[in-house]
Amino acid sequence: MTRIFKGTVGAIALLVVLLAARPGTAESTPINLNTASEAELVTLNGIGPAKAHAIMEYREKNGGFKSVDDLKLVQGIGDKLLERLRPQVTVAPPMAAKPPAKQ
């Protein structure tokens, strides 16, 4: 009986950890629309491969997103989806390369 109990507790603990680490939840770090890969974009709730590709194309064509609201300019993303995505995404400029250290 204790073996079954320990196994059940372990399984529940693992399930809690997996659910807490799930992409697109309030607890996760928002994804930067200006640096995310297509694979990262697909993890967002409501974004599949086609929309992820459209986001990448928009970013490349327009030099990135200035705000999360710019997502509405991507074909297939309307007001409802934007509001669902808002807590999952952020917009920040890509990290600039550090200049070489002076010697």
Backbone torsions as a table, in degrees:
resi	resn	phi	psi	omega
1	MET	NA	-41.6	179.9
2	THR	-65.3	-32.8	179.3
3	ARG	-64.3	-43.4	178.4
4	ILE	-64.1	-42.6	179.9
5	PHE	-62.1	-47.1	-179.9
6	LYS	-62.8	-40.5	178.5
7	GLY	-64.2	-40.6	179.1
8	THR	-66.3	-44.7	178.7
9	VAL	-62.0	-42.5	178.4
10	GLY	-62.3	-41.9	179.8
11	ALA	-65.7	-40.6	178.5
12	ILE	-65.7	-43.3	178.8
13	ALA	-60.4	-42.8	178.8
14	LEU	-63.6	-42.1	178.6
15	LEU	-61.2	-43.4	178.8
16	VAL	-61.6	-44.1	179.6
17	VAL	-63.3	-44.4	-179.4
18	LEU	-64.7	-41.4	179.2
19	LEU	-67.7	-36.4	179.7
20	ALA	-68.8	-30.5	-177.7
21	ALA	-90.9	1.3	-176.8
22	ARG	-61.6	130.9	177.7
23	PRO	-60.4	147.4	175.0
24	GLY	85.3	5.9	176.9
25	THR	-93.4	165.2	-178.3
26	ALA	-61.3	-27.7	-177.6
27	GLU	-78.6	-18.0	-176.4
28	SER	-83.7	160.8	178.1
29	THR	-74.0	133.1	178.4
30	PRO	-60.6	148.0	179.4
31	ILE	-88.3	131.6	179.1
32	ASN	-78.0	117.4	-178.5
33	LEU	-63.6	-23.5	-177.9
34	ASN	-87.7	-8.5	-179.8
35	THR	-129.4	-9.6	-175.1
36	ALA	-67.6	144.8	173.4
37	SER	-82.3	168.0	176.1
38	GLU	-60.4	-38.7	179.9
39	ALA	-62.0	-38.7	177.7
40	GLU	-69.2	-40.6	-179.2
41	LEU	-63.1	-36.2	-179.3
42	VAL	-65.2	-22.2	179.3
43	THR	-74.3	-11.9	-179.6
44	LEU	-73.5	142.5	179.2
45	ASN	-65.8	114.7	179.3
46	GLY	101.6	-1.8	-179.7
47	ILE	-113.8	120.4	175.3
48	GLY	-105.9	-173.3	-177.9
49	PRO	-58.2	-40.5	-177.6
50	ALA	-66.4	-44.8	179.8
51	LYS	-70.1	-36.2	177.0
52	ALA	-60.6	-42.7	178.5
53	HIS	-64.5	-41.0	178.8
54	ALA	-64.2	-37.7	176.9
55	ILE	-63.9	-43.9	178.9
56	MET	-62.6	-43.9	179.4
57	GLU	-62.5	-44.0	178.9
58	TYR	-59.9	-45.5	-178.7
59	ARG	-60.4	-44.9	-179.4
60	GLU	-67.8	-40.0	-177.0
61	LYS	-72.6	-33.6	-172.9
62	ASN	-110.5	6.3	177.8
63	GLY	75.8	21.1	176.3
64	GLY	105.1	178.1	-179.4
65	PHE	-100.2	137.0	176.5
66	LYS	-90.7	-26.4	177.2
67	SER	-153.3	164.7	177.5
68	VAL	-61.6	-32.1	179.2
69	ASP	-60.4	-23.6	177.9
70	ASP	-62.6	-16.8	177.3
71	LEU	-58.5	-27.9	179.1
72	LYS	-64.8	-17.6	179.0
73	LEU	-80.9	-9.3	178.5
74	VAL	-86.8	129.7	-179.2
75	GLN	-57.5	130.1	177.8
76	GLY	96.8	-3.6	178.7
77	ILE	-113.9	114.9	180.0
78	GLY	-111.4	-169.1	-175.7
79	ASP	-59.2	-45.4	-176.9
80	LYS	-64.6	-46.3	179.9
81	LEU	-66.5	-39.5	178.1
82	LEU	-57.5	-44.6	-179.5
83	GLU	-66.7	-32.6	176.8
84	ARG	-70.6	-34.8	-177.9
85	LEU	-81.1	-26.9	-172.0
86	ARG	-46.7	-47.5	-179.8
87	PRO	-73.6	-11.8	-175.9
88	GLN	-94.6	-13.4	-172.9
89	VAL	-129.0	162.4	175.1
90	THR	-144.7	168.1	176.9
91	VAL	-129.8	120.0	175.2
92	ALA	-143.1	150.3	178.6
93	PRO	-64.5	152.1	176.4
94	PRO	-59.0	149.5	179.6
95	MET	-63.5	126.4	178.4
96	ALA	-75.7	145.2	177.8
97	ALA	-69.3	139.1	178.4
98	LYS	-73.8	139.3	176.5
99	PRO	-66.9	153.5	179.7
100	PRO	-61.2	145.6	180.0
101	ALA	-68.1	141.8	178.6
102	LYS	-74.0	142.9	179.3
103	GLN	-108.9	NA	NA
